[in-house]
Amino acid sequence: MQYQAAKAQKERARQVAAAERERVRLEREMHRAQAAAAMARERMARADVQAAAQAEREAKRLHVEAQQTKVESLNADLREELAAIDSILESTLAVDDYVDLENLRRVAEHPPFHSVYTTAAPAPAPIVAPPEPYFQPPAAPAGISAVFAKKKHAAATAAAQAQFGQAHAAWRAVVAQIPQRQLAAAQQHQAVEASDCGDLPTIDGGMTPSVTNGNVSSMWKTLGSTI
């Protein structure tokens, strides 16, 4: 029994030692792996820095080449423009380009001026009253018929007087309207003149005076004397 117990204890010690050795080995492997990873990261970082520097150098080189190409293109354009200018100057010097300015002068020809305002609107003509009607009685009967036609003659005379009264009343109405008609015609004439030249400036800088109702009334007094 003691032998078996000692053997079992020895086996456990061996297993513990083996486990410890395995733990130490794994720990060393872990440290090696970590160190390798760190070194790899450093190499990658150095590679990134180098790649970035290389890319920057390449970009600068390409920029310089592009600028040089642009300068060469501009110089070529400039040479073409200078050659064109030289050609123009040579062709100009070979031709007599004298220009007589007198031949270029033009004399303005103004057509005659016609204006609707050069002739004033005609003044309204005076309105003449119609002739005044007068009473003309019927002829009186003569001879023997005068004895029997008195009533008939009286009736005819009364009818003639009534007709004359109506005609004379109509004449008076027409004559009474003449002043108002004459005034309306004068005002219409005034409106036409005002629309034509009422806004034209005078010599002293003022405006053309318009005809007032008082002026129209004075005009009517002058014209009314002809009725």
C-alpha positions in Angstrom: 0.0 0.0 0.0 2.8 2.4 0.9 4.4 1.6 -2.4 1.3 2.4 -4.4 0.8 5.6 -2.4 4.4 6.7 -3.1 4.0 5.8 -6.7 0.8 7.9 -7.0 2.4 10.8 -5.2 5.4 10.6 -7.5 3.0 10.6 -10.5 1.2 13.6 -9.3 4.5 15.5 -8.8 5.5 14.5 -12.3 2.2 15.8 -13.6 2.5 19.1 -11.7 6.0 19.6 -12.9 4.9 18.8 -16.5 2.0 21.3 -16.2 4.4 23.9 -14.8 6.8 23.4 -17.7 3.9 23.6 -20.1 2.7 26.9 -18.5 6.2 28.3 -18.7 6.5 27.3 -22.3 3.1 28.8 -23.2 4.0 32.0 -21.4 7.3 32.2 -23.3 5.4 31.6 -26.6 2.9 34.3 -25.6 5.8 36.8 -25.0 7.4 35.8 -28.3 4.1 36.3 -30.1 3.6 39.7 -28.5 7.1 40.7 -29.3 6.7 39.6 -32.9 3.4 41.5 -33.2 5.0 44.6 -31.9 7.8 44.3 -34.3 5.4 43.7 -37.1 3.5 46.9 -36.1 6.7 48.9 -36.1 7.6 47.6 -39.5 4.2 48.5 -40.8 4.4 51.9 -39.3 7.8 52.5 -40.8 6.5 51.2 -44.2 3.5 53.6 -43.9 5.7 56.6 -43.2 8.0 55.6 -46.1 5.0 55.1 -48.4 3.5 58.5 -47.4 6.9 60.2 -48.0 7.2 58.5 -51.3 3.7 59.5 -52.3 4.3 63.1 -51.3 7.5 63.2 -53.3 5.7 61.8 -56.3 2.9 64.4 -56.0 5.5 67.2 -55.9 7.2 65.8 -58.9 4.0 65.6 -60.9 3.0 69.1 -59.8 6.3 70.5 -61.0 5.9 68.7 -64.3 2.4 70.0 -64.8 3.5 73.6 -64.1 6.4 73.2 -66.5 4.0 71.9 -69.2 1.6 74.9 -68.5 4.5 77.4 -68.8 5.6 75.8 -72.1 2.0 76.0 -73.4 1.7 79.7 -72.4 5.0 80.5 -74.0 3.9 78.8 -77.2 0.7 80.8 -77.3 2.7 84.0 -76.6 5.0 83.2 -79.5 2.0 82.7 -81.8 0.5 86.0 -80.7 3.7 87.8 -81.3 4.1 86.3 -84.7 0.5 87.3 -85.6 1.2 90.9 -84.4 4.4 91.0 -86.5 2.4 89.8 -89.5 -0.2 92.5 -89.0 2.5 95.2 -88.7 4.2 94.0 -91.8 1.0 93.9 -93.9 0.0 97.3 -92.6 3.3 98.9 -93.5 3.0 97.5 -97.0 -0.3 99.2 -97.6 -1.1 102.9 -97.7 -3.9 103.2 -95.1 -4.4 107.0 -95.4 -8.0 107.9 -94.6 -9.5 111.3 -95.7 -11.8 112.3 -92.9 -13.5 114.8 -95.1 -14.9 112.0 -97.3 -16.5 110.5 -94.2 -18.4 113.5 -93.2 -22.1 113.4 -93.7 -24.4 116.5 -93.9 -27.7 116.0 -92.2 -30.7 116.6 -94.3 -33.7 117.6 -92.2 -37.1 117.2 -93.8 -39.5 120.2 -93.5 -41.3 120.3 -90.2 -45.1 120.0 -90.4 -47.2 120.3 -87.2 -50.9 120.1 -86.6 -50.4 123.0 -84.2 -49.2 125.6 -86.7 -52.7 126.5 -87.7 -55.1 127.4 -84.9 -58.5 125.8 -84.7 -61.1 128.0 -86.4 -63.3 130.0 -84.0 -66.9 129.0 -83.9 -69.1 131.0 -86.2 -71.8 133.2 -84.6 -75.1 131.5 -84.4 -77.7 133.6 -86.3 -81.2 133.6 -85.1 -83.9 132.5 -87.5 -86.2 135.3 -88.9 -88.9 136.3 -86.4 -92.3 135.1 -87.6 -95.0 137.8 -88.1 -98.7 137.6 -88.0 -100.5 137.6 -91.3 -104.3 137.6 -90.9 -106.5 135.9 -93.4 -107.9 138.1 -96.1 -111.2 139.7 -95.3 -114.2 138.6 -97.4 -115.4 141.3 -99.9 -118.6 142.0 -101.6 -121.9 140.3 -100.7 -120.0 137.3 -99.1 -118.7 139.6 -96.4 -122.2 139.7 -94.9 -122.5 136.0 -94.6 -118.8 135.0 -93.9 -118.1 137.2 -90.8 -118.2 134.2 -88.5 -116.1 132.1 -90.8 -113.6 134.9 -91.2 -113.4 135.4 -87.4 -112.8 131.7 -86.9 -110.0 131.7 -89.5 -108.5 134.8 -87.9 -108.5 133.1 -84.5 -106.9 130.0 -85.9 -104.2 132.1 -87.6 -103.5 134.0 -84.4 -103.2 130.6 -82.5 -100.8 129.3 -85.1 -98.8 132.5 -85.0 -98.7 132.3 -81.2 -97.2 128.8 -81.4 -94.7 129.8 -84.1 -93.6 132.9 -82.2 -93.2 130.9 -79.0 -91.1 128.3 -80.8 -89.0 131.1 -82.2 -88.5 132.7 -78.8 -87.4 129.3 -77.5 -84.8 128.9 -80.2 -83.5 132.5 -79.7 -83.3 131.9 -76.0 -81.1 128.8 -76.6 -78.7 130.7 -78.8 -76.5 132.2 -76.0 -76.1 128.8 -74.4 -75.3 127.1 -77.7 -72.8 129.9 -78.5 -71.2 129.5 -75.1 -70.9 125.7 -75.5 -69.3 126.1 -78.9 -66.8 128.6 -77.5 -66.0 126.3 -74.6 -65.5 123.4 -77.0 -63.2 125.6 -79.1 -61.3 126.5 -75.9 -60.9 122.8 -75.0 -59.5 122.0 -78.5 -57.0 124.8 -78.2 -56.0 123.8 -74.7 -55.4 120.2 -75.8 -53.3 121.4 -78.7 -51.1 124.1 -77.1 -52.3 124.6 -73.5 -49.2 122.9 -72.1 -46.6 124.5 -74.4 -44.2 126.8 -72.6 -44.1 130.5 -73.5 -41.0 132.6 -74.0 -40.9 133.8 -70.4 -41.0 130.2 -69.1 -44.7 130.3 -68.2 -47.6 128.3 -69.6 -50.0 129.3 -72.4 -52.9 131.1 -70.8 -56.2 129.4 -71.2 -59.6 131.0 -72.0 -61.8 131.3 -68.9 -65.5 131.4 -68.7 -65.2 135.1 -68.3 -63.4 135.4 -71.6 -66.1 133.2 -73.2 -68.8 135.5 -71.8 -67.0 138.5 -73.2 -66.8 136.7 -76.5 -70.5 136.0 -76.4 -71.3 139.6 -75.7 -69.4 140.5 -78.9 -71.1 137.8 -80.9 -74.5 138.4 -79.4 -74.7 141.8 -80.9 -75.0 140.2 -84.3 -78.3 138.4 -83.4 
